Every structure is written in structure tokens, then in C-alpha cells.
Amino acid sequence: MKKLIYQVYTGKKSKLYDHCTASVKAYAKRIGADYELQRNPILRIKPDVFMTNRSNEWWISTYL
């Protein structure tokens, strides 16, 4: 059975997240797993602002 590490990184670039993704990629290589990084939202499902307590502006700035 193959191993896969799938990581999602959307939104603004961040040095912290860049470091995290590089670390996970190195770990995947070390254990012999495939590594996939998703940078763009695929589904574009609008979150329910009442369930997530996020503003409508957050959704627009993140996904549009």
C-alpha cells in the first residue's frame, strides 16, 4: 500500500506555513510517502458564517 501526505495551504503566504510545508515534505521523503500540496481552493464552498463565527469579508478575501 502506498502512503500519501496531502497538505492544504491556501490564503496569504506565511513564513511559518512555508516552514511547515517544507518540514512535512522532507518527512514524506524520509518515510517514502508521496507528497501533495494544494495551494488553490478546489471546491469553493462558502462557509456558513453563523457556524464558523467568521466574517463574510474573510470568505471573500480568502476564496475570491
N, CA and C atoms as an extended XYZ file, in Angstrom:
192
Properties=species:S:1:pos:R:3:atomname:S:1:resname:S:1:resid:I:1 pbc="F F F"
N         0.840       -1.171        0.000 N   MET     1
C         0.000        0.000        0.000 CA  MET     1
C         0.889        1.239        0.000 C   MET     1
N         0.554        2.209       -0.874 N   LYS     2
C         1.307        3.457       -0.938 CA  LYS     2
C         0.862        4.406        0.169 C   LYS     2
N         1.759        5.279        0.544 N   LYS     3
C         1.462        6.299        1.546 CA  LYS     3
C         1.368        7.648        0.846 C   LYS     3
N         0.466        8.480        1.316 N   LEU     4
C         0.306        9.821        0.769 CA  LEU     4
C         0.102       10.797        1.907 C   LEU     4
N         0.825       11.903        1.841 N   ILE     5
C         0.585       13.013        2.757 CA  ILE     5
C         0.042       14.145        1.903 C   ILE     5
N        -1.163       14.584        2.236 N   TYR     6
C        -1.863       15.619        1.482 CA  TYR     6
C        -2.021       16.828        2.381 C   TYR     6
N        -1.465       17.940        1.951 N   GLN     7
C        -1.479       19.141        2.782 CA  GLN     7
C        -2.148       20.277        2.016 C   GLN     7
N        -2.948       21.069        2.712 N   VAL     8
C        -3.637       22.196        2.110 CA  VAL     8
C        -3.044       23.485        2.666 C   VAL     8
N        -2.681       24.383        1.763 N   TYR     9
C        -2.084       25.668        2.142 CA  TYR     9
C        -2.700       26.723        1.229 C   TYR     9
N        -3.755       27.375        1.702 N   THR    10
C        -4.407       28.411        0.906 CA  THR    10
C        -4.307       29.745        1.632 C   THR    10
N        -4.572       30.799        0.922 N   GLY    11
C        -4.530       32.124        1.525 CA  GLY    11
C        -3.189       32.793        1.330 C   GLY    11
N        -2.915       33.775        2.158 N   LYS    12
C        -1.682       34.548        2.044 CA  LYS    12
C        -0.478       33.700        2.418 C   LYS    12
N         0.674       34.008        1.787 N   LYS    13
C         1.918       33.317        2.121 CA  LYS    13
C         2.363       33.694        3.525 C   LYS    13
N         2.961       32.746        4.192 N   SER    14
C         3.438       32.960        5.552 CA  SER    14
C         4.749       32.195        5.732 C   SER    14
N         5.722       32.827        6.366 N   LYS    15
C         6.997       32.146        6.612 CA  LYS    15
C         6.794       30.898        7.473 C   LYS    15
N         5.876       30.991        8.438 N   LEU    16
C         5.603       29.852        9.308 CA  LEU    16
C         5.060       28.679        8.500 C   LEU    16
N         4.051       28.929        7.648 N   TYR    17
C         3.473       27.854        6.847 CA  TYR    17
C         4.456       27.334        5.809 C   TYR    17
N         5.297       28.225        5.256 N   ASP    18
C         6.331       27.766        4.331 CA  ASP    18
C         7.261       26.778        5.030 C   ASP    18
N         7.628       27.101        6.263 N   HIS    19
C         8.488       26.206        7.051 CA  HIS    19
C         7.778       24.880        7.332 C   HIS    19
N         6.500       24.945        7.698 N   CYS    20
C         5.735       23.732        7.998 CA  CYS    20
C         5.614       22.832        6.783 C   CYS    20
N         5.299       23.413        5.624 N   THR    21
C         5.152       22.588        4.425 CA  THR    21
C         6.477       21.982        4.011 C   THR    21
N         7.568       22.721        4.150 N   ALA    22
C         8.885       22.168        3.829 CA  ALA    22
C         9.227       21.018        4.763 C   ALA    22
N         8.876       21.164        6.035 N   SER    23
C         9.133       20.115        7.016 CA  SER    23
C         8.331       18.851        6.698 C   SER    23
N         7.071       19.025        6.339 N   VAL    24
C         6.220       17.875        6.022 CA  VAL    24
C         6.698       17.204        4.745 C   VAL    24
N         7.133       17.987        3.764 N   LYS    25
C         7.651       17.425        2.513 CA  LYS    25
C         8.909       16.585        2.784 C   LYS    25
N         9.797       17.086        3.637 N   ALA    26
C        11.004       16.334        3.997 CA  ALA    26
C        10.642       15.045        4.737 C   ALA    26
N         9.646       15.116        5.603 N   TYR    27
C         9.197       13.930        6.336 CA  TYR    27
C         8.630       12.890        5.372 C   TYR    27
N         7.842       13.342        4.411 N   ALA    28
C         7.266       12.414        3.430 CA  ALA    28
C         8.375       11.712        2.641 C   ALA    28
N         9.381       12.461        2.263 N   LYS    29
C        10.511       11.865        1.532 CA  LYS    29
C        11.231       10.843        2.400 C   LYS    29
N        11.405       11.182        3.686 N   ARG    30
C        12.113       10.297        4.606 CA  ARG    30
C        11.393        8.975        4.801 C   ARG    30
N        10.066        8.985        4.850 N   ILE    31
C         9.321        7.744        5.068 CA  ILE    31
C         8.880        7.085        3.762 C   ILE    31
N         9.222        7.707        2.624 N   GLY    32
C         8.894        7.118        1.340 CA  GLY    32
C         7.449        7.314        0.916 C   GLY    32
N         6.836        8.386        1.365 N   ALA    33
C         5.440        8.673        1.020 CA  ALA    33
C         5.382        9.695       -0.114 C   ALA    33
N         4.311        9.629       -0.882 N   ASP    34
C         4.055       10.666       -1.869 CA  ASP    34
C         3.576       11.907       -1.114 C   ASP    34
N         3.881       13.069       -1.672 N   TYR    35
C         3.509       14.328       -1.027 CA  TYR    35
C         2.786       15.206       -2.030 C   TYR    35
N         1.624       15.686       -1.662 N   GLU    36
C         0.846       16.602       -2.491 CA  GLU    36
C         0.503       17.834       -1.667 C   GLU    36
N         0.711       18.996       -2.256 N   LEU    37
C         0.383       20.264       -1.606 CA  LEU    37
C        -0.652       20.985       -2.455 C   LEU    37
N        -1.790       21.281       -1.869 N   GLN    38
C        -2.852       22.005       -2.566 CA  GLN    38
C        -2.755       23.476       -2.210 C   GLN    38
N        -2.515       24.324       -3.207 N   ARG    39
C        -2.363       25.761       -2.973 CA  ARG    39
C        -3.628       26.552       -3.312 C   ARG    39
N        -4.477       26.019       -4.172 N   ASN    40
C        -5.677       26.742       -4.587 CA  ASN    40
C        -6.919       25.991       -4.140 C   ASN    40
N        -7.931       26.708       -3.639 N   PRO    41
C        -9.167       26.041       -3.257 CA  PRO    41
C        -9.821       25.418       -4.489 C   PRO    41
N       -10.279       24.198       -4.344 N   ILE    42
C       -10.871       23.487       -5.472 CA  ILE    42
C       -12.395       23.549       -5.409 C   ILE    42
N       -12.965       23.287       -4.258 N   LEU    43
C       -14.409       23.180       -4.149 CA  LEU    43
C       -15.115       24.531       -4.083 C   LEU    43
N       -14.481       25.516       -3.497 N   ARG    44
C       -15.044       26.858       -3.350 CA  ARG    44
C       -16.425       26.835       -2.692 C   ARG    44
N       -16.532       26.121       -1.602 N   ILE    45
C       -17.769       26.058       -0.837 CA  ILE    45
C       -17.765       27.221        0.153 C   ILE    45
N       -18.804       28.014        0.108 N   LYS    46
C       -18.878       29.157        1.013 CA  LYS    46
C       -19.250       28.667        2.413 C   LYS    46
N       -18.389       28.927        3.410 N   PRO    47
C       -18.692       28.509        4.781 CA  PRO    47
C       -19.889       29.270        5.354 C   PRO    47
N       -20.588       28.634        6.248 N   ASP    48
C       -21.703       29.284        6.944 CA  ASP    48
C       -21.111       30.188        8.021 C   ASP    48
N       -21.264       31.498        7.855 N   VAL    49
C       -20.649       32.444        8.785 CA  VAL    49
C       -21.212       32.322       10.192 C   VAL    49
N       -22.421       31.786       10.339 N   PHE    50
C       -23.008       31.633       11.669 CA  PHE    50
C       -22.464       30.409       12.394 C   PHE    50
N       -22.012       29.408       11.655 N   MET    51
C       -21.460       28.202       12.270 CA  MET    51
C       -19.969       28.358       12.584 C   MET    51
N       -19.254       29.140       11.773 N   THR    52
C       -17.805       29.259       11.934 CA  THR    52
C       -17.376       30.519       12.657 C   THR    52
N       -18.309       31.444       12.888 N   ASN    53
C       -18.003       32.732       13.515 CA  ASN    53
C       -16.976       33.536       12.727 C   ASN    53
N       -16.951       33.337       11.419 N   ARG    54
C       -16.067       34.108       10.557 CA  ARG    54
C       -16.885       35.145        9.813 C   ARG    54
N       -16.257       36.254        9.498 N   SER    55
C       -16.968       37.318        8.793 CA  SER    55
C       -17.083       36.991        7.307 C   SER    55
N       -18.022       37.643        6.652 N   ASN    56
C       -18.183       37.470        5.211 CA  ASN    56
C       -16.948       37.996        4.480 C   ASN    56
N       -16.304       39.033        4.994 N   GLU    57
C       -15.109       39.591        4.375 CA  GLU    57
C       -13.965       38.571        4.366 C   GLU    57
N       -13.876       37.750        5.417 N   TRP    58
C       -12.842       36.716        5.460 CA  TRP    58
C       -13.023       35.757        4.303 C   TRP    58
N       -14.246       35.318        4.066 N   TRP    59
C       -14.503       34.366        2.984 CA  TRP    59
C       -14.154       34.971        1.630 C   TRP    59
N       -14.537       36.219        1.425 N   ILE    60
C       -14.289       36.872        0.141 CA  ILE    60
C       -12.785       37.036       -0.087 C   ILE    60
N       -12.051       37.465        0.931 N   SER    61
C       -10.609       37.687        0.763 CA  SER    61
C        -9.847       36.371        0.608 C   SER    61
N       -10.365       35.284        1.141 N   THR    62
C        -9.676       34.003        1.075 CA  THR    62
C        -9.964       33.259       -0.211 C   THR    62
N       -11.195       33.264       -0.672 N   TYR    63
C       -11.590       32.390       -1.762 CA  TYR    63
C       -11.865       33.079       -3.087 C   TYR    63
N       -11.882       34.390       -3.138 N   LEU    64
C       -12.135       35.052       -4.426 CA  LEU    64
C       -10.911       35.760       -4.938 C   LEU    64
